[in-house]
Amino acid sequence: MDRPFIYVYDADALTDGAAYNDLFVPLLVDSEFRLRRIAGRPEVSAGLIQVRSDRRRMLFSAPAHIPHDQAVVPELVYEPYSGIGFDLTNVLRANNPTTGTPCYFSQLAFQGVRRLPDARPAPDTAYRYYEKPYTWSTDIVVNWSGRVAPTELVVANGRRFSVAVEDYDFTLHFITMTEELVGVAGPVQPANQSVKLMLYDVDGNQLMSAPVCDFFLNAGARNYNSLFPVPPLLYPAGSQILFDVHSLLAIASLPCNLEIAFCGARRMPC
C-alpha cells in the first residue's frame, strides 16, 4: 500500500552563510520511500544543493541552484533503514522576526509515498457510488505565537483540530489555505509563512515526519506547485480529518484568521 508522505528537514539549527555536507533525513524503518518532489531550497539556502540516493549516488551532476519546486522523475527509491542525504551551501534561513528568537520556516520538503508491504489494505467505500466535487472548510483563529510569550524564545506547541466528515465517504485530493493577518489591509491572501500543519489519515497515522510549512501544502501558494496528498486519502462517513496547527507568527502579527479547505470528492450512493 502506498501512503502519501512528506519527509522534512528543518534548518533552524544551521548557521547562516555556512556550508554543510552530509546532512541527513532518516527514514522510518518499516517502509521504503519513493521520492517524487523536492521543495524549499530558497527557504534554506541562497546557494546550491546536492541530493543523494540511499546509496549516496548524486541526483544532480553538480550542486544545483534548483527552483522552489523540483520534480524527481523517475521517482527515486530509498530502502528502509536508509535516509535522504544532501549538501547545502550559503545557508540563509527564512524566518518571521520576533522580539526574541525568529520563527523559522527554513524547511526542505521531500514529498512522495511510503510503500508499506505489510500494511492492511486501505479502507474502501462499502456502497456503489459516483463522485461529486466537494470541499470541507474550517475557520481557525491563530491567536498564539510561534514562540512562547512574553520573551518569544521557546518554540510553542501546536494545537489540534478536526473536521467531521458527515453523510458520505470523502476522498481528499488537495488542500487550500487563505489568511487574514492583523494590520494587513486588503482582501484575504493565500496562506504563506504563517503556520505549519501535521495531517493524519483516518487511522491516525502521521502523513509527514514533522509539521510542514503551509506553502508546501497549499494548492494556492504563490511560489510552490503544491498538491498533497498524492495519492488521495479516503475518510469514511462518520470519521474526522485530524490535523495539528503550529504557529509561525510573532506576537505582533496576531491574530490570524485562517481558513483551511480540504478539497476532493464526496462518494454519492447510486
Sequence and secondary structure as in RCSB ss.txt:
>XXXX:A:sequence
MDRPFIYVYDADALTDGAAYNDLFVPLLVDSEFRLRRIAGRPEVSAGLIQVRSDRRRMLFSAPAHIPHDQAVVPE
LVYEPYSGIGFDLTNVLRANNPTTGTPCYFSQLAFQGVRRLPDARPAPDTAYRYYEKPYTWSTDIVVNWSGRVAP
TELVVANGRRFSVAVEDYDFTLHFITMTEELVGVAGPVQPANQSVKLMLYDVDGNQLMSAPVCDFFLNAGARNYN
SLFPVPPLLYPAGSQILFDVHSLLAIASLPCNLEIAFCGARRMPC
>XXXX:A:secstr
 EEEEEEEEE TTS TT  EEEEEEE  TTSEEEEEEEE HHHHBSS EEEE TT  BSSSS B   SEEEEEEE
EEE TT EEEEEESSB   EE  SSS EE  EEEEEEEEE TTS      SS EEEEEEEEEEEEEE S SB TT
TT SB   EEEEEE  SS EEEEEEEEEEEETT  SS EE  SSEEEEEB TT  BSBSS EEHHHHBTT SS  
   SSS EEE TT EEEEEEEE   GGG  EEEEEEEEEEEEEE 
